[in-house]
C-alpha cells in the first residue's frame, strides 16, 4: 500500500511542481552562467558547491570512451539545451533515461531532484531524503524493516514532504486527503478487518498499475527490479487467493440466504395453514353455539307450553271440584 501511495498518488501529483522548480533554476542558470551555450572547459561543474554535475547523462556524452578509466570531458558536448537535460545532470546514469517529466521520471529520480537541486529549500530536501530512504527499503525488497510502525512512518514522511513543498492549498489538501485514504485502506486490508470486496478490487487495480510502473522503474541492478517484480507477483497471488475466499464466502452467504428464504416461506405457509384451521374451528364453534342457542330456545318454548297446559288442567280440576260440592 505504501508503494502504491508513493508511486501512484504522491509522485504523479508533485512531479509537475518539481518540473516547475527545475525549469526556474535552469532559466536562472541560462542567465547567470550561460549554461545552454557553455564550452566544455568553461562548464558549470558543481551546483550547488560539492554537487558534481553529471554531463555524461546528456548529449550522448556517455558513449565516448574513457581515458584511463575516467571520463574524457574533452570529447563532451556540455551545452544544456533544456530543463529536462538540466534535471538529468543530478541523477545517476541509470535514472537518466527520461526525456520528459512523465512516468519515466520515476519516484527515485523525482526524490533525488527534490533533495539535490538548490532551488528547493532545505526542509524540502530533508523531507525528500526521508521519503527516498523509505522508498529504497521498498524498492530494494528490504521487507524485514516493514512493520506497522514503518508503514505508518512512511505515510508520515510523505505527508510531511507535501506540507513543506508549499503547494497551492487546494492541491495540498487533495493530496493529503488521498494519502490518508490509502493509509486507512492499507490498515483496513491488512489488520484482519472484514474484507470489503470493493476495497480488494481497488487494491488489485493499484497493484497492477504498480507492476506496470516497476517495469519502467530505473534501477542500478536488474536483479533488484526482478526481486521487486517477484514480490509484487507474490502479493498479487495472495490477493487473488483472498478474492477467491471472498467469492466463496459470498456464494455461501447467498446459499444461506436462499435456504433462509425457503424456510421463511415454509414457516409462512405453515402459519397460514394453522390460521386457516383455527378460523375453521372458531367458525365451527360459533355454529355449535348458535345451534345450542336455538335448541335452548325451542326447549324453553316447549317448557312454557307444558307449564301453560299444566296450569290450564289445574284450573279445570278446581272448577270441577267446586261444582261437585254444590
C-alpha contacts under 8 A as a table, 3 or more apart, distances in Angstrom:
res1	aa1	res2	aa2	distance
1	X	4	X	5.05
1	X	5	X	6.10
1	X	182	X	6.98
1	X	183	X	7.24
1	X	186	X	5.58
1	X	203	X	7.85
2	X	5	X	5.04
2	X	6	X	6.06
2	X	151	X	6.88
2	X	154	X	6.92
2	X	155	X	7.18
2	X	183	X	7.50
3	X	6	X	5.15
3	X	7	X	5.97
3	X	8	X	7.99
3	X	135	X	7.56
3	X	138	X	7.10
3	X	210	X	7.61
4	X	7	X	5.37
4	X	8	X	5.35
4	X	9	X	7.03
4	X	206	X	6.24
4	X	207	X	6.81
4	X	210	X	6.16
5	X	8	X	5.61
5	X	9	X	4.91
5	X	10	X	6.19
5	X	179	X	6.43
5	X	182	X	6.49
6	X	9	X	5.79
6	X	10	X	4.98
6	X	11	X	6.09
6	X	107	X	7.51
6	X	135	X	7.87
6	X	158	X	7.66
7	X	10	X	6.31
7	X	11	X	5.56
7	X	12	X	7.20
7	X	106	X	7.79
7	X	107	X	6.22
7	X	210	X	7.09
7	X	213	X	7.66
8	X	11	X	6.57
8	X	12	X	6.33
8	X	206	X	7.72
8	X	209	X	7.76
8	X	210	X	7.16
9	X	12	X	6.10
9	X	13	X	6.54
9	X	175	X	7.56
9	X	178	X	7.32
9	X	179	X	7.22
10	X	13	X	5.54
10	X	14	X	6.29
10	X	158	X	7.52
10	X	175	X	7.11
10	X	179	X	7.62
11	X	14	X	5.32
11	X	15	X	5.73
11	X	106	X	7.66
11	X	107	X	5.94
11	X	110	X	7.37
12	X	15	X	5.37
12	X	16	X	7.69
12	X	103	X	7.71
13	X	16	X	6.77
13	X	175	X	7.47
14	X	17	X	5.37
14	X	18	X	6.31
15	X	18	X	5.00
15	X	19	X	6.16
15	X	101	X	6.83
15	X	102	X	7.89
15	X	110	X	6.83
16	X	19	X	5.02
16	X	20	X	6.19
16	X	101	X	7.36
17	X	20	X	4.92
17	X	21	X	6.30
17	X	167	X	7.89
18	X	21	X	5.18
18	X	22	X	6.17
18	X	110	X	7.27
18	X	113	X	7.72
18	X	114	X	7.01
19	X	22	X	5.03
19	X	23	X	6.03
19	X	101	X	6.62
20	X	23	X	5.18
20	X	24	X	6.28
21	X	24	X	5.11
21	X	25	X	6.30
21	X	119	X	6.38
21	X	120	X	7.28
22	X	25	X	5.18
22	X	26	X	6.07
22	X	83	X	6.39
22	X	86	X	7.70
22	X	87	X	6.69
22	X	117	X	7.57
22	X	119	X	7.28
23	X	26	X	5.03
23	X	27	X	6.16
23	X	83	X	5.20
24	X	27	X	5.30
24	X	28	X	6.25
24	X	119	X	7.88
25	X	28	X	5.11
25	X	29	X	6.27
25	X	119	X	6.00
26	X	29	X	5.16
26	X	30	X	6.22
26	X	82	X	7.78
26	X	83	X	5.62
26	X	86	X	6.55
27	X	30	X	4.99
27	X	31	X	6.52
27	X	83	X	7.90
28	X	31	X	5.29
28	X	32	X	6.16
29	X	32	X	4.88
29	X	33	X	5.12
29	X	34	X	6.42
29	X	35	X	5.94
30	X	33	X	5.65
30	X	34	X	4.43
30	X	35	X	4.95
30	X	36	X	5.95
31	X	34	X	5.74
31	X	35	X	7.97
33	X	38	X	7.81
33	X	44	X	7.34
34	X	37	X	5.49
34	X	38	X	5.81
35	X	38	X	5.25
35	X	43	X	7.29
35	X	44	X	7.09
35	X	79	X	6.27
35	X	80	X	5.82
36	X	79	X	4.82
36	X	80	X	4.53
36	X	81	X	5.15
36	X	82	X	7.73
37	X	79	X	5.30
37	X	80	X	7.33
38	X	42	X	6.19
38	X	43	X	5.57
38	X	44	X	7.98
38	X	78	X	6.60
38	X	79	X	5.50
39	X	42	X	5.12
39	X	43	X	5.68
39	X	77	X	7.60
39	X	78	X	6.31
39	X	79	X	6.94
40	X	43	X	5.20
40	X	73	X	6.85
40	X	74	X	6.65
40	X	76	X	6.53
40	X	77	X	6.52
40	X	78	X	5.41
40	X	79	X	7.97
41	X	74	X	7.76
43	X	78	X	6.60
44	X	47	X	7.33
44	X	53	X	7.84
45	X	52	X	5.93
45	X	53	X	5.72
46	X	49	X	5.41
46	X	50	X	6.10
46	X	51	X	4.99
46	X	52	X	4.55
46	X	53	X	5.53
47	X	50	X	7.30
47	X	51	X	5.50
47	X	52	X	6.90
47	X	53	X	6.93
47	X	117	X	7.62
47	X	118	X	7.49
48	X	51	X	5.51
48	X	117	X	7.48
48	X	118	X	6.29
49	X	52	X	7.88
51	X	116	X	7.90
53	X	89	X	5.09
53	X	90	X	5.98
54	X	57	X	5.93
54	X	88	X	7.59
54	X	89	X	4.53
54	X	90	X	6.38
54	X	91	X	7.55
54	X	92	X	7.87
55	X	58	X	5.73
55	X	61	X	6.97
55	X	76	X	7.66
55	X	78	X	6.31
55	X	89	X	5.88
56	X	59	X	7.80
56	X	60	X	7.19
56	X	61	X	4.77
56	X	62	X	4.56
56	X	71	X	7.98
56	X	76	X	7.67
56	X	93	X	7.77
57	X	60	X	7.00
57	X	61	X	6.62
57	X	62	X	6.20
57	X	88	X	6.20
57	X	89	X	6.29
57	X	93	X	5.93
57	X	96	X	6.25
58	X	61	X	5.98
58	X	62	X	7.52
58	X	78	X	7.85
58	X	80	X	7.83
58	X	85	X	6.16
58	X	88	X	7.07
58	X	89	X	7.44
59	X	76	X	7.98
59	X	77	X	6.33
59	X	78	X	7.63
60	X	63	X	5.90
60	X	64	X	7.95
61	X	64	X	5.86
61	X	75	X	7.58
61	X	76	X	5.40
61	X	77	X	6.73
64	X	72	X	7.47
64	X	75	X	7.04
64	X	76	X	7.92
65	X	71	X	7.55
65	X	72	X	7.25
66	X	69	X	5.37
66	X	70	X	5.19
66	X	71	X	4.89
66	X	72	X	5.56
67	X	70	X	5.24
67	X	71	X	6.32
67	X	72	X	5.83
72	X	75	X	5.97
72	X	76	X	7.28
73	X	76	X	5.02
80	X	83	X	7.77
80	X	85	X	6.02
80	X	86	X	6.08
81	X	85	X	6.65
81	X	86	X	7.85
82	X	85	X	5.25
82	X	86	X	6.34
83	X	86	X	4.81
83	X	87	X	6.22
84	X	87	X	5.08
84	X	88	X	6.37
84	X	99	X	6.56
84	X	100	X	6.18
84	X	101	X	7.42
85	X	88	X	4.99
85	X	89	X	6.66
85	X	99	X	7.92
86	X	89	X	5.42
86	X	90	X	7.61
87	X	90	X	5.78
87	X	91	X	7.37
87	X	113	X	7.02
88	X	91	X	5.57
88	X	96	X	5.35
90	X	112	X	7.42
90	X	113	X	6.61
90	X	116	X	7.03
90	X	117	X	7.45
91	X	95	X	6.00
91	X	96	X	6.18
91	X	109	X	6.39
91	X	112	X	6.61
91	X	113	X	7.34
92	X	95	X	5.35
92	X	96	X	6.43
93	X	96	X	5.15
93	X	97	X	7.77
94	X	97	X	6.93
94	X	218	X	5.98
94	X	219	X	6.22
94	X	220	X	5.78
95	X	98	X	7.54
95	X	105	X	7.80
95	X	108	X	7.75
95	X	109	X	6.21
95	X	218	X	5.13
95	X	219	X	6.97
96	X	109	X	7.97
97	X	104	X	7.31
97	X	105	X	7.94
98	X	101	X	7.28
98	X	102	X	7.71
98	X	104	X	5.18
98	X	105	X	5.44
99	X	104	X	7.82
100	X	104	X	7.60
100	X	105	X	7.09
101	X	104	X	7.31
101	X	105	X	5.53
102	X	105	X	5.46
102	X	106	X	7.77
103	X	106	X	5.78
103	X	213	X	7.68
103	X	216	X	7.92
104	X	216	X	6.45
104	X	217	X	7.30
105	X	109	X	5.88
105	X	110	X	6.59
106	X	109	X	5.44
106	X	110	X	6.21
106	X	217	X	6.40
106	X	218	X	7.27
107	X	110	X	5.16
107	X	111	X	6.07
108	X	111	X	5.34
108	X	112	X	6.18
108	X	132	X	6.87
108	X	135	X	7.71
108	X	218	X	7.80
109	X	112	X	5.11
109	X	113	X	6.23
110	X	113	X	5.21
110	X	114	X	6.28
111	X	114	X	5.03
111	X	115	X	6.09
111	X	128	X	5.53
111	X	129	X	7.07
111	X	131	X	7.66
111	X	132	X	6.09
112	X	115	X	5.04
112	X	116	X	5.96
112	X	128	X	7.63
112	X	129	X	7.73
112	X	132	X	7.79
113	X	116	X	5.17
113	X	117	X	5.58
114	X	117	X	6.23
114	X	120	X	6.24
114	X	124	X	6.80
114	X	125	X	5.64
114	X	128	X	6.08
115	X	120	X	7.51
115	X	124	X	7.07
115	X	125	X	3.95
115	X	126	X	6.74
115	X	128	X	5.62
115	X	129	X	6.03
116	X	120	X	7.88
116	X	125	X	6.82
117	X	120	X	6.15
118	X	121	X	6.80
120	X	124	X	6.18
120	X	125	X	6.56
121	X	124	X	5.43
121	X	125	X	6.35
122	X	125	X	5.00
122	X	126	X	6.16
123	X	126	X	5.18
123	X	127	X	6.11
123	X	164	X	6.48
124	X	127	X	5.13
124	X	128	X	5.98
124	X	161	X	6.38
124	X	164	X	5.76
124	X	165	X	5.98
125	X	128	X	5.14
125	X	129	X	6.21
126	X	129	X	5.12
126	X	130	X	6.43
127	X	130	X	5.15
127	X	131	X	6.39
127	X	157	X	6.77
127	X	158	X	7.95
127	X	160	X	6.70
127	X	161	X	5.09
127	X	164	X	7.78
128	X	131	X	5.15
128	X	132	X	6.01
128	X	161	X	6.26
129	X	132	X	4.99
129	X	133	X	6.16
130	X	133	X	5.19
130	X	134	X	6.64
130	X	157	X	6.43
131	X	134	X	5.28
131	X	135	X	6.12
131	X	154	X	6.90
131	X	157	X	5.66
131	X	158	X	6.05
131	X	161	X	7.72
132	X	135	X	4.78
132	X	136	X	6.03
133	X	136	X	5.18
133	X	137	X	6.44
134	X	137	X	5.16
134	X	138	X	6.39
134	X	154	X	6.28
135	X	138	X	5.11
135	X	139	X	5.98
136	X	139	X	4.91
136	X	140	X	5.64
137	X	140	X	5.38
137	X	141	X	6.10
137	X	142	X	4.91
137	X	143	X	7.10
137	X	145	X	7.60
138	X	141	X	5.19
138	X	142	X	6.08
138	X	143	X	6.76
139	X	142	X	7.75
139	X	224	X	7.46
139	X	225	X	7.75
139	X	228	X	6.33
140	X	224	X	5.92
140	X	227	X	7.72
140	X	228	X	7.06
141	X	224	X	7.73
141	X	227	X	6.85
141	X	228	X	6.17
141	X	231	X	7.81
142	X	145	X	6.16
142	X	146	X	7.68
143	X	146	X	5.20
144	X	147	X	7.90
145	X	150	X	7.00
146	X	149	X	7.73
146	X	150	X	5.30
146	X	151	X	6.39
147	X	150	X	5.21
147	X	151	X	6.00
148	X	151	X	5.01
148	X	152	X	6.20
149	X	152	X	5.23
149	X	153	X	6.07
150	X	153	X	4.99
150	X	154	X	6.13
151	X	154	X	5.32
151	X	155	X	6.84
152	X	155	X	5.38
152	X	156	X	6.32
152	X	183	X	7.67
153	X	156	X	4.85
153	X	157	X	6.10
154	X	157	X	5.19
154	X	158	X	6.32
155	X	158	X	5.02
155	X	159	X	6.04
155	X	179	X	7.16
155	X	180	X	7.88
155	X	183	X	6.95
156	X	159	X	5.20
156	X	160	X	6.08
157	X	160	X	5.07
157	X	161	X	6.24
158	X	161	X	5.17
158	X	162	X	6.41
159	X	162	X	5.12
159	X	163	X	6.37
159	X	176	X	6.22
159	X	179	X	7.35
160	X	163	X	5.13
160	X	164	X	6.30
161	X	164	X	5.37
161	X	165	X	6.20
162	X	165	X	5.40
162	X	166	X	7.28
162	X	167	X	7.26
162	X	172	X	6.57
162	X	175	X	7.72
162	X	176	X	7.35
163	X	166	X	5.90
163	X	167	X	7.36
163	X	172	X	7.03
166	X	172	X	7.84
167	X	171	X	6.32
167	X	172	X	5.57
168	X	171	X	5.36
168	X	172	X	6.08
169	X	172	X	5.09
169	X	173	X	6.02
170	X	173	X	5.25
170	X	174	X	6.14
171	X	174	X	5.20
171	X	175	X	6.08
172	X	175	X	5.23
172	X	176	X	6.03
173	X	176	X	5.24
173	X	177	X	6.03
174	X	177	X	5.18
174	X	178	X	6.30
175	X	178	X	5.18
175	X	179	X	6.25
176	X	179	X	5.13
176	X	180	X	6.17
177	X	180	X	5.16
177	X	181	X	6.13
178	X	181	X	4.95
178	X	182	X	6.24
179	X	182	X	5.22
179	X	183	X	6.14
180	X	183	X	5.07
180	X	184	X	6.21
181	X	184	X	5.20
181	X	185	X	6.18
182	X	185	X	4.85
182	X	186	X	6.15
183	X	186	X	5.22
183	X	187	X	6.32
184	X	187	X	5.07
184	X	188	X	6.03
185	X	188	X	5.08
185	X	189	X	6.05
185	X	199	X	7.34
186	X	189	X	5.13
186	X	190	X	5.95
187	X	190	X	5.33
187	X	191	X	5.60
188	X	191	X	5.76
188	X	192	X	7.42
188	X	193	X	5.65
189	X	192	X	6.89
189	X	193	X	6.34
189	X	194	X	7.94
189	X	195	X	6.65
189	X	199	X	7.87
189	X	200	X	7.64
190	X	193	X	7.18
195	X	199	X	7.75
195	X	200	X	7.24
195	X	246	X	7.40
196	X	199	X	5.23
196	X	200	X	6.18
197	X	200	X	4.99
197	X	201	X	6.19
197	X	243	X	7.50
197	X	246	X	7.14
198	X	201	X	5.19
198	X	202	X	6.26
199	X	202	X	5.00
199	X	203	X	6.19
200	X	203	X	5.20
200	X	204	X	6.20
200	X	239	X	7.58
200	X	243	X	7.28
201	X	204	X	5.06
201	X	205	X	6.25
202	X	205	X	5.13
202	X	206	X	6.24
203	X	206	X	4.93
203	X	207	X	6.00
204	X	207	X	4.97
204	X	208	X	6.16
204	X	236	X	7.08
204	X	239	X	7.13
205	X	208	X	5.13
205	X	209	X	6.28
206	X	209	X	5.07
206	X	210	X	6.11
207	X	210	X	4.88
207	X	211	X	6.13
207	X	232	X	7.58
207	X	236	X	7.16
208	X	211	X	5.07
208	X	212	X	6.41
209	X	212	X	5.11
209	X	213	X	6.26
210	X	213	X	4.80
210	X	214	X	6.16
211	X	214	X	5.10
211	X	215	X	6.47
211	X	229	X	6.84
211	X	232	X	6.87
212	X	215	X	5.26
212	X	216	X	6.97
213	X	216	X	5.39
213	X	217	X	6.17
214	X	217	X	4.65
214	X	225	X	7.12
214	X	228	X	7.69
214	X	229	X	7.05
215	X	225	X	7.76
215	X	229	X	7.98
217	X	225	X	7.60
219	X	222	X	6.46
219	X	224	X	7.03
219	X	225	X	6.64
220	X	224	X	7.91
221	X	224	X	5.59
221	X	225	X	7.18
222	X	225	X	5.14
222	X	226	X	6.30
223	X	226	X	5.02
223	X	227	X	6.10
224	X	227	X	5.06
224	X	228	X	6.30
225	X	228	X	5.15
225	X	229	X	6.10
226	X	229	X	4.98
226	X	230	X	5.97
227	X	230	X	5.02
227	X	231	X	6.20
228	X	231	X	5.12
228	X	232	X	6.09
229	X	232	X	5.09
229	X	233	X	6.06
230	X	233	X	5.07
230	X	234	X	6.31
231	X	234	X	5.00
231	X	235	X	6.28
232	X	235	X	4.97
232	X	236	X	6.09
233	X	236	X	4.96
233	X	237	X	6.16
234	X	237	X	5.06
234	X	238	X	6.18
235	X	238	X	5.01
235	X	239	X	6.17
236	X	239	X	5.10
236	X	240	X	6.17
237	X	240	X	5.00
237	X	241	X	6.31
238	X	241	X	5.11
238	X	242	X	6.31
239	X	242	X	4.91
239	X	243	X	6.06
240	X	243	X	4.90
240	X	244	X	6.20
241	X	244	X	5.06
241	X	245	X	6.24
242	X	245	X	5.04
242	X	246	X	6.14
243	X	246	X	5.01
243	X	247	X	6.13
244	X	247	X	5.00
244	X	248	X	6.15
245	X	248	X	5.01
245	X	249	X	6.12
246	X	249	X	5.00
246	X	250	X	6.03
247	X	250	X	4.95
247	X	251	X	6.05
248	X	251	X	5.00
248	X	252	X	6.06
249	X	252	X	4.96
249	X	253	X	5.95
250	X	253	X	4.91
250	X	254	X	6.10
251	X	254	X	5.05
251	X	255	X	6.17
252	X	255	X	5.02
252	X	256	X	6.05
253	X	256	X	5.02
253	X	257	X	6.05
254	X	257	X	5.00
254	X	258	X	6.09
255	X	258	X	5.00
255	X	259	X	6.18
256	X	259	X	5.11
256	X	260	X	5.97
257	X	260	X	4.94
257	X	261	X	6.02
258	X	261	X	5.00
258	X	262	X	6.29
259	X	262	X	5.03
259	X	263	X	6.14
260	X	263	X	5.02
260	X	264	X	6.05
261	X	264	X	5.03
261	X	265	X	6.16
262	X	265	X	5.01
262	X	266	X	6.20
263	X	266	X	5.02
263	X	267	X	6.11
264	X	267	X	4.98
264	X	268	X	6.04
265	X	268	X	4.98
265	X	269	X	6.13
266	X	269	X	5.01
266	X	270	X	6.03
267	X	270	X	5.00
267	X	271	X	5.92
268	X	271	X	5.08
268	X	272	X	6.05
269	X	272	X	4.99
269	X	273	X	6.18
270	X	273	X	5.09
270	X	274	X	6.15
271	X	274	X	5.09
271	X	275	X	6.05
272	X	275	X	5.07
272	X	276	X	6.13
273	X	276	X	5.07
273	X	277	X	6.22
274	X	277	X	5.10
274	X	278	X	6.11
275	X	278	X	5.05
275	X	279	X	6.08
276	X	279	X	5.01
276	X	280	X	6.22
277	X	280	X	5.01
277	X	281	X	6.13
278	X	281	X	5.02
278	X	282	X	6.00
279	X	282	X	5.05
279	X	283	X	5.97
280	X	283	X	4.93
280	X	284	X	6.03
281	X	284	X	4.97
281	X	285	X	5.99
282	X	285	X	4.98
282	X	286	X	6.19
283	X	286	X	5.14
283	X	287	X	6.23
284	X	287	X	5.00
284	X	288	X	6.14
285	X	288	X	5.08
285	X	289	X	6.14
286	X	289	X	5.01
286	X	290	X	6.08
287	X	290	X	5.02
287	X	291	X	6.27
288	X	291	X	5.07
288	X	292	X	6.15
289	X	292	X	5.07
289	X	293	X	6.04
290	X	293	X	5.01
290	X	294	X	6.23
291	X	294	X	5.01
291	X	295	X	6.10
292	X	295	X	5.02
292	X	296	X	5.98
293	X	296	X	5.11
293	X	297	X	6.20
294	X	297	X	5.03
294	X	298	X	6.24
295	X	298	X	5.08
295	X	299	X	6.03
296	X	299	X	5.05
296	X	300	X	6.01
297	X	300	X	5.12
297	X	301	X	6.16
298	X	301	X	5.07
298	X	302	X	6.25
299	X	302	X	5.08
299	X	303	X	6.08
300	X	303	X	5.02
300	X	304	X	6.09
301	X	304	X	5.07
301	X	305	X	6.26
302	X	305	X	5.01
302	X	306	X	6.12
303	X	306	X	5.05
303	X	307	X	6.03
304	X	307	X	5.07
304	X	308	X	6.00
305	X	308	X	4.97
305	X	309	X	6.05
306	X	309	X	4.96
306	X	310	X	6.01
307	X	310	X	5.00
307	X	311	X	6.16
308	X	311	X	5.16
308	X	312	X	6.29
309	X	312	X	5.07
309	X	313	X	6.25
310	X	313	X	5.11
310	X	314	X	6.21
311	X	314	X	5.13
311	X	315	X	6.19
312	X	315	X	5.10
312	X	316	X	6.33
313	X	316	X	5.10
313	X	317	X	6.31
314	X	317	X	5.09
314	X	318	X	6.31
315	X	318	X	5.21
315	X	319	X	6.37
316	X	319	X	5.13
316	X	320	X	6.25
317	X	320	X	5.11
317	X	321	X	6.15
318	X	321	X	5.15
318	X	322	X	6.23
319	X	322	X	5.10
319	X	323	X	6.31
320	X	323	X	5.10
320	X	324	X	6.39
321	X	324	X	5.22
321	X	325	X	6.60
322	X	325	X	5.43
322	X	326	X	6.68
323	X	326	X	5.40
